[in-house]
Amino acid sequence: MRLAFLGTPDISAACLSDLVQAGHEIAMVYSQPPAPRGRGQDLKPSATHAMALSLGLEVRTPVSMRDPQVIAEFAALKLDAAVVVAFGQILPTAVLDAPKLGSFNLHASLLPRWRGAAPIQRAIMAGDAQSGVQVMRMTEGLDEGPILAGTVLDISPLDTAGSLHDRMMAAGADLLVTTLNDIAAGRAIETPQAAEGATYAKKIRTKEARLNWEKPAVDLDRKIRGLSPFPGAWFEFATEKGPVRVKVLLSRVEDGDGSPGDVLDDALLVATGSGAVRLLKVQREGKGAQDAEVFLRGTTVNPGTRFL
């Protein structure tokens, strides 16, 4: 089919590559404008933008898909379908309806559970046992369209948003290619979403990331894993040179009792409001991520230390 592809992060780039390999004609790639990245904060293209260039595809990076000129240029592509994977903008009806067969989205949840911006993170933070990827027809309502296909993925006790994202990236790319082949052949079946059980995965805010050790261990562990690797749940502790901020990128719940925030042993077991959390991977401010045992070789954290 003749397609437009709209996407921005890594998961989108993988899907774009697979669609090209499957033989679809990509008439145009749309991605978010280049943004400041890295230590130098230089403007760099998104992962999907970079992938498109490597594949010899033309890329557009409009600030808004609601711009009348952008809509007219999109309609002029004479598309069979549009494919959207984590693009980062809400598309107007004029864009969704422009392709002959419509517009289709690969969404990282089991709809109607976790509609919205951060379904992977919210699923882990809520303690969901399963998530998945689904292809849906896009409608005017936010993630409310009928489902064409899906793959269910179990969420393990050590899954982070990063590890679940990577599994979804592989499963989603395969699912998207298969579903588009079904759409092209006229054999795709659309199933309306369930009327009950809709939840909204609101965007992750930086202010959510600080850990409150008064919370139960189960909740803190889910928060740590749901915010890993970005933005990263964090805490502070006092040193002779002043407070140090540390991100926690992986943890697990263990038995333990003490005042919330107190370190209970020499291997980063921390007391909480109920139970304890073992910190397995951390990142000191200005440093790279480290397993706990490596971190402790360079940073002294004795039992009784209070994390803030």
Order of alpha helices (4+ residues) and beta strands (2+ residues): beta-alpha-beta-beta-beta-alpha-beta-alpha-beta-alpha-beta-beta-alpha-beta-beta-alpha-beta-alpha-beta-beta-beta-beta-beta-alpha
